[in-house]
Amino acid sequence: MKKVFVLGGYGNFGKRIVENLLDINTVKVVIVGRSLVKAQALINDLSAKPNSEIKATLSSLVIDIYSDEFKQILVRYKPYLIIHTSGPFQGQSYYIPELCVKHSIHYIDLADDRRFVCDINQLDNLAKAQDVLLVSGASSVPGLSGAVIDHFQQHFSEIEALDIAIAPGNRAERGLATVKAILSYTGHVFKRFKQGQWQDVYGWMDARQIDFGDIIGKRWLANVDVPDSTLFPNRYQVKKDVNFQAGLELSILHLTMVAMAYLVKKI
């Protein structure tokens, strides 16, 4: 059986990955994190499912993934795959993916940080030499957003502009890592491809309202700093604009974020 380590496996996204791995009878799923209480709580919750739904084995490993001990654990247990969900990825080093590549462990992360995802190609040659799968950004962005554009790209001879929006409902879970990631660029400048050239924009500004139709209705949107902004202009040979914005369901929350961004920009 192949060991799959899910780093941050009891977190907002990690627990969903763990749950979906349980129906694979050829894997041992290991929930990795610093909290024994949270890991055990998830194991207890998942163990309550009918036996027919659980084919994988499930265990936990309580450890700081940036400690020297974690490196020793990888060498000793040699997992087949590491799924890194422990954000925020803003400001993280490549310690974990580089460790995986050097020890021939396949690696996937859910990073949505622009620099983390776009610059991980510095490990590409090493990963190929080790015959290791190295995937970054297997998340809403740029994973799902890119999949949508890939699907429809064949219908167009050329793409003049991409205008992408993500607008989750207010009941959607938002972990601490997600909140930290959003606040890291709120009111701060970053580049986006606009009118055929790279221009400065500010996080959570340029607010506008879009009507998504009868089910969702109108939502406010604002600038977010995501890997798509760097990757998509070249990948899809976009002529003029690549715009990516996000919005909150409750207008008062969204516009408060816009106001916060304005204050940060002024400081």
HELIX and SHEET records of a PDB file:
HELIX    1   1 GLY A   14  LEU A   21  1                                   8    
HELIX    2   2 LEU A   36  SER A   47  1                                  12    
HELIX    3   3 ASN A   51  GLU A   53  5                                   3    
HELIX    4   4 ASP A   68  TYR A   77  1                                  10    
HELIX    5   5 TYR A   95  LYS A  102  1                                   8    
HELIX    6   6 ARG A  114  ASP A  119  1                                   6    
HELIX    7   7 ILE A  120  LEU A  123  5                                   4    
HELIX    8   8 ASP A  124  ALA A  129  1                                   6    
HELIX    9   9 SER A  140  LEU A  144  3                                   5    
HELIX   10  10 SER A  145  GLN A  153  1                                   9    
HELIX   11  11 LEU A  176  TYR A  185  1                                  10    
HELIX   12  12 ASP A  228  ARG A  235  1                                   8    
HELIX   13  13 SER A  251  LYS A  266  1                                  16    
SHEET    1   A 6 THR A  57  VAL A  62  0                                        
SHEET    2   A 6 VAL A  27  GLY A  33  1                                        
SHEET    3   A 6 LYS A   2  LEU A   7  1                                        
SHEET    4   A 6 LEU A  81  HIS A  84  1                                        
SHEET    5   A 6 HIS A 106  ASP A 109  1                                        
SHEET    6   A 6 LEU A 134  VAL A 135  1                                        
SHEET    1   B 4 ALA A 161  ILE A 166  0                                        
SHEET    2   B 4 ASP A 241  ALA A 246  1                                        
SHEET    3   B 4 LYS A 218  ASN A 223 -1                                        
SHEET    4   B 4 ARG A 208  ASP A 211 -1                                        
SHEET    1   C 2 VAL A 189  LYS A 194  0                                        
SHEET    2   C 2 GLN A 197  TYR A 202 -1                                        
END                                                                             
